[in-house]
Amino acid sequence: MLSGTPHTFIGSTTFTVSGMTCGHCERAVTEEIGAVTGVGSVIVDLATGAVTVTATEPVDRADVAAAVAEAGYTLLP
């Protein structure tokens, strides 16, 4: 995580995920991040690797990174 970046967030935050190439990738990332407590929605843009996460309560960025890793991909800093 970049220094100066808060560990938690509420509202919409966009992350970049490496390695997604197809609809299966999109579903896997959406499912894993969507299971994180506090996440209200996940929108994946396969073309850019952008993943926009909207949190309804504080979500730790480390939990998002762990969910992406569980899906088999890498969250870029």
Contact map, one row per residue, 1 for C-alpha under 8 A:
11101000000000000000000000000000000000000000000000000000000000000000000000001
11111000000000000000000000000000000000000000000000000000000000000000000000001
11111000000000000000000000000000000000000000000000000000000000000000000000000
01111100000000000000000000000000000000000000000000000000000000000000000000000
11111110000000000000000000000000000000000000000000000000000000000000000000000
00011111100000000000000000000000000000000000000000000000000000000000000000000
00001111100000000000000000000000000000000000000000000000000111000000000000000
00000111110000000000000000000000000000000000000000000000011110000000000000000
00000111111010000000000000000000000000000000000000000010111110000000000000000
00000001111100000000000000000000000000000000000000000111111000000000000000000
00000000111110000000000000000000000000000000000000001111100000000000000000000
00000000011111000000000000000000000000000000000000011110000000000000000000000
00000000101111100000000000000000000000000000000000011100000000000000000000000
00000000000111110000000000000000000000000000000001111000000000000000000000000
00000000000011111000000000000000000000000000000001111000000000000000000000110
00000000000001111100000000000000000000000000000111100000000000000000000000111
00000000000000111111000000000000000000000000000011100000000000000001000011110
00000000000000011111000000000000000000000000000010000000000000000000000011110
00000000000000001111100000000000000000000000000010000000000000000000000011000
00000000000000001111110011000000000000000000010010000000000000000000000010000
00000000000000000011111011000000000000000000010000000000000000000000000000000
00000000000000000001111111000000000000000000010000000000000000000000000000000
00000000000000000000111111100000000000000000000000000000000000000000000000000
00000000000000000000011111110000000000000000000000000000000000000000000000000
00000000000000000001111111111000000000000000000000000000000000000000000000000
00000000000000000001111111111100000000000001010000000000000000000000000000000
00000000000000000000001111111110000000000000000000000000000000000000000000000
00000000000000000000000111111111000000000000000000000000000000000000001000000
00000000000000000000000011111111100000000000000000000000000000000011001010000
00000000000000000000000001111111110000000111000000000000000000000000000000000
00000000000000000000000000111111111000000000000000000000000000000000000000000
00000000000000000000000000011111111100000000000000000000000000000011011000000
00000000000000000000000000001111111100100100000000000000000000010011000000000
00000000000000000000000000000111111110111100000000000000000000000000000000000
00000000000000000000000000000011111110100000000000000000000000000000000000000
00000000000000000000000000000001111111100000000000000000001000110010000000000
00000000000000000000000000000000011111100000000000000000001000000000000000000
00000000000000000000000000000000000111110000000000000011111000000000000000000
00000000000000000000000000000000111111111100000000001111101000000000000000000
00000000000000000000000000000000010001111100000000001111000000000000000000000
00000000000000000000000000000000010000111110000000001110000000000000000000000
00000000000000000000000000000100110000111111000000111100000000000000000000000
00000000000000000000000000000100000000001111100000111000000000000000000000000
00000000000000000000000001000100000000000111110011110000000000000000000000000
00000000000000000000000000000000000000000011111111100000000000000000000000000
00000000000000000001110001000000000000000001111111000000000000000000000000000
00000000000000000000000000000000000000000000111110000000000000000000000000000
00000000000000010000000000000000000000000000111111000000000000000000000000000
00000000000000011111000000000000000000000001111111100000000000000000000000000
00000000000001111000000000000000000000000001110111110000000000000000000000000
00000000000001111000000000000000000000000111100011111000000000000000000000000
00000000000111100000000000000000000000000111000001111100000000000000000000000
00000000001111100000000000000000000000111110000000111110000000000000000000000
00000000011110000000000000000000000000111100000000011111000000000000000000000
00000000111100000000000000000000000001111000000000001111111000000000000000000
00000000011000000000000000000000000001110000000000000111110000000000000000000
00000000111000000000000000000000000001100000000000000011111000000000000000000
00000001110000000000000000000000000001000000000000000011111100000000000000000
00000001110000000000000000000000000111100000000000000010111110110000000000000
00000011100000000000000000000000000000000000000000000000011111110000000000000
00000011100000000000000000000000000000000000000000000000001111111000000000000
00000010000000000000000000000000000000000000000000000000000111111100000000000
00000000000000000000000000000000000100000000000000000000001111111110000000000
00000000000000000000000000000000100100000000000000000000001111111111000000000
00000000000000000000000000000000000000000000000000000000000011111111100001100
00000000000000000000000000000000000000000000000000000000000001111111110000000
00000000000000000000000000001001100100000000000000000000000000111111111000000
00000000000000001000000000001001100000000000000000000000000000011111111111100
00000000000000000000000000000000000000000000000000000000000000001111111111100
00000000000000000000000000000001000000000000000000000000000000000111111110000
00000000000000000000000000011001000000000000000000000000000000000011111110000
00000000000000000000000000000000000000000000000000000000000000000001111111000
00000000000000001111000000001000000000000000000000000000000000000001111111100
00000000000000001110000000000000000000000000000000000000000000001001100111110
00000000000000111100000000000000000000000000000000000000000000001001100011111
00000000000000111100000000000000000000000000000000000000000000000000000001111
11000000000000010000000000000000000000000000000000000000000000000000000000111
